[in-house]
Amino acid sequence: MPGHLRPYQSASTRLTKSQQQYYEVSARIIQLMNEYSAYTDAETFWLAMKKSGLQLSLSTFYNRLRFLVDNGIVEKQTVKYNKNLYRVKSDTNINRIP
């Protein structure tokens, strides 16, 4: 369908380019985390993302990970010496990403 014939979508339901990129990063983080069955530390996930070709700063990764935890998509477990481990909740639907 040519771009000028796209169906109308109100401004409140359209995603901006930055929102779309934010969503895509979240989806990639969740896909990567699903490859690990056990709780895993954030640095391991971040290094795996870098290895897969997604260039993302560590602070941006932590901010996005915290957002996913706050929204109930990712579980966080604290173990000794205040080390945090993460995994995707088993009932997570990737289409539910905020």
ZADO-1210 file (C-alpha; in nm, 4 decimals, padded with zeros to 6 digits):
<atoms>
<atom x="00.0000" y="00.0000" z="00.0000" code="MET" pos="1"/>
<atom x="00.1526" y="00.3350" z="-00.0997" code="PRO" pos="2"/>
<atom x="00.2431" y="00.5643" z="00.1884" code="GLY" pos="3"/>
<atom x="-00.0110" y="00.8303" z="00.0935" code="HIS" pos="4"/>
<atom x="-00.2960" y="00.5730" z="00.1059" code="LEU" pos="5"/>
<atom x="-00.2319" y="00.4465" z="00.4575" code="ARG" pos="6"/>
<atom x="-00.5412" y="00.4152" z="00.6765" code="PRO" pos="7"/>
<atom x="-00.6013" y="00.7076" z="00.9094" code="TYR" pos="8"/>
<atom x="-00.4575" y="00.6712" z="01.2575" code="GLN" pos="9"/>
<atom x="-00.5109" y="00.9371" z="01.5224" code="SER" pos="10"/>
<atom x="-00.2072" y="01.1059" z="01.6724" code="ALA" pos="11"/>
<atom x="-00.2824" y="00.9544" z="02.0132" code="SER" pos="12"/>
<atom x="-00.2489" y="00.5969" z="01.8816" code="THR" pos="13"/>
<atom x="00.0498" y="00.6506" z="01.6496" code="ARG" pos="14"/>
<atom x="00.3960" y="00.5704" z="01.7767" code="LEU" pos="15"/>
<atom x="00.6733" y="00.8206" z="01.7214" code="THR" pos="16"/>
<atom x="01.0006" y="00.6971" z="01.5751" code="LYS" pos="17"/>
<atom x="01.1698" y="00.7081" z="01.9170" code="SER" pos="18"/>
<atom x="00.8794" y="00.5185" z="02.0779" code="GLN" pos="19"/>
<atom x="00.9066" y="00.2527" z="01.8070" code="GLN" pos="20"/>
<atom x="01.2822" y="00.2181" z="01.8672" code="GLN" pos="21"/>
<atom x="01.2200" y="00.1981" z="02.2432" code="TYR" pos="22"/>
<atom x="00.9671" y="-00.0817" z="02.1850" code="TYR" pos="23"/>
<atom x="01.2059" y="-00.2703" z="01.9541" code="GLU" pos="24"/>
<atom x="01.4849" y="-00.2555" z="02.2150" code="VAL" pos="25"/>
<atom x="01.2461" y="-00.3916" z="02.4793" code="SER" pos="26"/>
<atom x="01.1414" y="-00.6742" z="02.2496" code="ALA" pos="27"/>
<atom x="01.5057" y="-00.7639" z="02.1779" code="ARG" pos="28"/>
<atom x="01.5883" y="-00.7637" z="02.5499" code="ILE" pos="29"/>
<atom x="01.2960" y="-00.9975" z="02.6204" code="ILE" pos="30"/>
<atom x="01.3871" y="-01.2280" z="02.3300" code="GLN" pos="31"/>
<atom x="01.7447" y="-01.2478" z="02.4552" code="LEU" pos="32"/>
<atom x="01.6361" y="-01.3129" z="02.8136" code="MET" pos="33"/>
<atom x="01.4074" y="-01.5945" z="02.6951" code="ASN" pos="34"/>
<atom x="01.7176" y="-01.7796" z="02.5715" code="GLU" pos="35"/>
<atom x="01.8253" y="-01.8231" z="02.9350" code="TYR" pos="36"/>
<atom x="01.6169" y="-02.0551" z="03.1510" code="SER" pos="37"/>
<atom x="01.7659" y="-01.9550" z="03.4859" code="ALA" pos="38"/>
<atom x="01.8011" y="-01.6194" z="03.6571" code="TYR" pos="39"/>
<atom x="02.0993" y="-01.4371" z="03.5042" code="THR" pos="40"/>
<atom x="02.2801" y="-01.1130" z="03.5872" code="ASP" pos="41"/>
<atom x="02.2248" y="-00.7983" z="03.3809" code="ALA" pos="42"/>
<atom x="02.5844" y="-00.7729" z="03.2602" code="GLU" pos="43"/>
<atom x="02.5587" y="-01.1148" z="03.0951" code="THR" pos="44"/>
<atom x="02.2464" y="-01.0040" z="02.9079" code="PHE" pos="45"/>
<atom x="02.4063" y="-00.6733" z="02.8085" code="TRP" pos="46"/>
<atom x="02.7226" y="-00.8423" z="02.6776" code="LEU" pos="47"/>
<atom x="02.5112" y="-01.0901" z="02.4799" code="ALA" pos="48"/>
<atom x="02.3185" y="-00.7986" z="02.3280" code="MET" pos="49"/>
<atom x="02.6424" y="-00.6273" z="02.2275" code="LYS" pos="50"/>
<atom x="02.7653" y="-00.9519" z="02.0754" code="LYS" pos="51"/>
<atom x="02.4420" y="-00.9813" z="01.8751" code="SER" pos="52"/>
<atom x="02.5073" y="-00.6388" z="01.7211" code="GLY" pos="53"/>
<atom x="02.2792" y="-00.4099" z="01.9224" code="LEU" pos="54"/>
<atom x="02.4861" y="-00.1154" z="02.0439" code="GLN" pos="55"/>
<atom x="02.3283" y="-00.0014" z="02.3683" code="LEU" pos="56"/>
<atom x="02.4980" y="00.1738" z="02.6586" code="SER" pos="57"/>
<atom x="02.5001" y="-00.0079" z="02.9899" code="LEU" pos="58"/>
<atom x="02.3049" y="00.2712" z="03.1603" code="SER" pos="59"/>
<atom x="02.0356" y="00.2651" z="02.8888" code="THR" pos="60"/>
<atom x="02.0140" y="-00.1117" z="02.9241" code="PHE" pos="61"/>
<atom x="01.9737" y="-00.0863" z="03.3026" code="TYR" pos="62"/>
<atom x="01.7068" y="00.1838" z="03.2663" code="ASN" pos="63"/>
<atom x="01.5089" y="-00.0308" z="03.0223" code="ARG" pos="64"/>
<atom x="01.5534" y="-00.3389" z="03.2413" code="LEU" pos="65"/>
<atom x="01.4250" y="-00.1466" z="03.5447" code="ARG" pos="66"/>
<atom x="01.1227" y="-00.0350" z="03.3405" code="PHE" pos="67"/>
<atom x="01.0481" y="-00.3984" z="03.2456" code="LEU" pos="68"/>
<atom x="01.0765" y="-00.5035" z="03.6122" code="VAL" pos="69"/>
<atom x="00.8507" y="-00.2178" z="03.7264" code="ASP" pos="70"/>
<atom x="00.5870" y="-00.3213" z="03.4706" code="ASN" pos="71"/>
<atom x="00.5870" y="-00.6855" z="03.5813" code="GLY" pos="72"/>
<atom x="00.7401" y="-00.8315" z="03.2652" code="ILE" pos="73"/>
<atom x="01.0760" y="-00.9277" z="03.4156" code="VAL" pos="74"/>
<atom x="01.1391" y="-01.0791" z="03.7590" code="GLU" pos="75"/>
<atom x="01.4273" y="-00.9534" z="03.9719" code="LYS" pos="76"/>
<atom x="01.5912" y="-01.1632" z="04.2406" code="GLN" pos="77"/>
<atom x="01.8554" y="-01.0311" z="04.4806" code="THR" pos="78"/>
<atom x="02.1167" y="-01.2786" z="04.5996" code="VAL" pos="79"/>
<atom x="02.4110" y="-01.2430" z="04.8350" code="LYS" pos="80"/>
<atom x="02.6329" y="-00.9346" z="04.8142" code="TYR" pos="81"/>
<atom x="02.3425" y="-00.7358" z="04.6634" code="ASN" pos="82"/>
<atom x="02.3779" y="-00.8996" z="04.3222" code="LYS" pos="83"/>
<atom x="02.0601" y="-00.8851" z="04.1148" code="ASN" pos="84"/>
<atom x="01.9519" y="-01.1613" z="03.8794" code="LEU" pos="85"/>
<atom x="01.6755" y="-01.1355" z="03.6210" code="TYR" pos="86"/>
<atom x="01.4496" y="-01.3495" z="03.4058" code="ARG" pos="87"/>
<atom x="01.1347" y="-01.2996" z="03.2010" code="VAL" pos="88"/>
<atom x="00.8157" y="-01.4031" z="03.3790" code="LYS" pos="89"/>
<atom x="00.6819" y="-01.7253" z="03.2334" code="SER" pos="90"/>
<atom x="00.3415" y="-01.5755" z="03.1490" code="ASP" pos="91"/>
<atom x="00.4837" y="-01.2796" z="02.9540" code="THR" pos="92"/>
<atom x="00.3248" y="-01.1976" z="02.6213" code="ASN" pos="93"/>
<atom x="00.5692" y="-01.0033" z="02.4032" code="ILE" pos="94"/>
<atom x="00.2769" y="-00.8062" z="02.2575" code="ASN" pos="95"/>
<atom x="00.2112" y="-00.6657" z="02.6062" code="ARG" pos="96"/>
<atom x="00.5291" y="-00.4589" z="02.6195" code="ILE" pos="97"/>
<atom x="00.4499" y="-00.1024" z="02.7243" code="PRO" pos="98"/>
</atoms>
